[in-house]
Amino acid sequence: MPAGFFYAGLDKSIALVYITTMEAMVQKWGNSLGIRIPSPIVRELSLKNGSVVNINDNGNEITIKPVQKSRLSEMLERINDQNIHQEITTTGPVGKEAW
C-alpha cells in the first residue's frame, strides 16, 4: 500500500482514504527557509519543478496552493466595456526595427 494511504471500513465496505497532512522539516535554503513537498502530494496536485504556488499566512497557519494558469478563452471572457483599452497607434520605426 502506498505511503499516505490507509484502508477504512465503512458499513461493511472498504474505502481508500488518502491522508494529505504530512510532517515536513523547515530547512535553511540560501538566505531563506524551505520546505520539501512530499512526493504523494506532488503527484496528487500535478506539481513539477518550477510550478507556481500561492503561500498565505493565516494567523498560526501557512497554506500553500498551486496557481492554476488561466486559459486564453477564460481571459477573453473577462474582457468587458469597463476594462478594454483603446487601440494604440505607433509612429513607425525608431531605430533599425523591421516593420
N, C-alpha and C positions, 0 to 999 in steps of 0.2 A: 504494500500500500504506500503511495507517495507521501512524503513528509507534508504535514499540514492538513492531512485528511484523516477522518475517523468515521466509523460507521455507527449510526444511532438507530435503534429500533423504535419505530413509531407504529402503534396499533398493529402489531404482527407483520409490519412491512419494514424494509430496510431502506434508509435514506443515506446518501453520501453527503456529508456535511464538510464544508471547507472552512478552516479557521484562518481568518485573514489577519488576526493580531499576532504579530511575531516580535520577539525581542531583538533589538539590534544595538550595537555599541557605537556611540559617538566617538569619532577619532579625528585627530589632527590631520588636516589636508592643506599643506602650504600654510598660509596665514589664517585659514578658515577651519571650520569643523565640518565633517562629512558623515553621512550615514549610508551604509550599503543596503540596497533594497534586495531582500531575499528572492531567489530565482522563481519560486512559485508565484509570487506577486508580480514579478516582471512578466512572466508568461501570461498570467490572467489579464493583465492590463495592456498587453502587447507593447511593452516599453522596449526601447533599444538605446544603445549609446547615442547620445545627442537628443533624446526625447525631451520636450519642454514640459515642465510641470509648474503649477502654482503652489507656493508654500504660504500658508496662512498661520498667524499666531492667534489662537483663540483662547486667550487667558492663560490657563495652565496646560493647553494642548497645542500641538502642531499638526496641521493637516496638510497632506501632500496629494494633489490631484493632477492627473495628466491633462494637458491642454489639448482640446480637440480642435484640429485645424478646420476652418470653415471652407466649404466648397464654394467655387465661383458662383454657382447658381444660388446658394444661400446668401452670399454677399450682395448679388444683384437684386435679390428680393427685398433687401433692406433699403434700397435707394428710393427716395421719395422726393416730392417737390421741395421739402424743407431742407434736405441735406445734399441736393445735387448742385454741382458748381457750374458756372458758365463756361462756354468754350474759351480756350486760351489760344491766342494768336502769337506767332513769333515773327521777328523781322527778317529772318534769314541767317545765313552762316556768319559767325563772328571771327572764326579762325579758319582752320583747314578741315572743318566738318564736311562730310559728304552728304548732301541733301538729295 
